[in-house]
């Protein structure tokens, strides 16, 4: 093989390795951003309100924002929940 041919093969291998690295990096980044598995849930107990659930499951968050996120995640138009309802919780950050 000529010197020029070896250079072309080497360049091709470097480009191939760079492409593989980019694909692996992108895949790893996505895996970190969206954890696998089902989202966490909670079963509403008798007498619970969205505020109670937000305070119990995310005590470090602002209560009003936590309630709004619970409503958004669960497609709730109002603020009432019934005992036995299963609510999706936000994933821990």
C-alpha distance (Angstrom), angle and dihedral (degrees) to the residues before:
residue distance angle dihedral
X1 . . .
X2 3.77 . .
X3 3.76 125.6 .
X4 3.80 89.7 -107.7
X5 3.82 91.8 50.5
X6 3.82 91.5 51.8
X7 3.81 90.1 50.4
X8 3.82 91.2 51.5
X9 3.82 91.8 49.1
X10 3.81 91.3 47.4
X11 3.80 91.4 49.2
X12 3.80 90.2 49.1
X13 3.82 91.6 51.9
X14 3.82 92.1 48.2
X15 3.81 91.0 50.9
X16 3.80 90.9 47.6
X17 3.82 91.8 50.6
X18 3.82 90.9 48.2
X19 3.79 91.1 51.7
X20 3.81 91.9 48.9
X21 3.81 90.8 49.7
X22 3.80 91.7 50.6
X23 3.82 91.9 50.6
X24 3.81 92.7 48.0
X25 3.81 92.2 46.8
X26 3.81 92.0 50.4
X27 3.80 92.3 47.9
X28 3.81 92.0 48.7
X29 3.81 91.4 48.9
X30 3.79 91.9 52.9
X31 3.78 91.6 48.6
X32 3.81 90.6 55.8
X33 3.80 92.9 48.1
X34 3.79 98.1 51.4
X35 3.78 115.2 36.2
X36 3.77 115.9 -144.4
X37 3.74 123.4 -114.8
X38 3.76 135.5 46.2
X39 3.79 120.1 -43.3
X40 3.80 117.6 -100.9
X41 3.81 115.7 -93.0
X42 3.79 139.2 -169.3
X43 3.80 130.9 -155.8
X44 3.80 113.2 -130.4
X45 3.81 112.1 -119.3
X46 3.77 125.8 -147.7
X47 3.81 109.5 -76.5
X48 3.83 94.5 15.5
X49 3.77 120.8 140.4
X50 3.78 128.2 -166.8
X51 3.79 87.6 -105.5
X52 3.84 91.4 54.8
X53 3.80 91.7 49.2
X54 3.81 92.5 46.7
X55 3.81 91.5 49.6
X56 3.81 92.5 47.0
X57 3.81 97.7 45.4
X58 3.83 100.4 35.2
X59 3.82 108.5 22.4
X60 3.82 92.9 160.3
X61 3.83 93.5 59.0
X62 3.78 130.2 82.9
X63 3.82 104.9 -90.9
X64 3.78 97.1 -135.3
X65 3.82 93.2 50.4
X66 3.80 91.1 45.7
X67 3.81 90.9 52.5
X68 3.81 91.5 48.9
X69 3.80 91.1 50.1
X70 3.82 90.5 50.3
X71 3.80 89.2 51.6
X72 3.81 92.1 48.2
X73 3.82 95.0 46.9
X74 3.79 92.4 48.7
X75 3.80 99.0 39.2
X76 3.79 93.0 -119.4
X77 3.79 116.5 165.6
X78 3.80 94.1 -171.2
X79 3.77 138.3 31.1
X80 3.80 101.7 -107.5
X81 3.78 126.1 101.7
X82 3.81 130.4 179.1
X83 3.79 129.7 -133.8
X84 3.78 109.2 -91.5
X85 3.82 95.4 29.3
X86 3.80 112.8 134.6
X87 3.81 112.3 -137.3
X88 3.79 126.6 -164.6
X89 3.80 111.9 -127.7
X90 3.78 127.0 -149.0
X91 3.79 114.2 -99.4
X92 3.79 115.2 -105.5
X93 3.78 112.0 -100.0
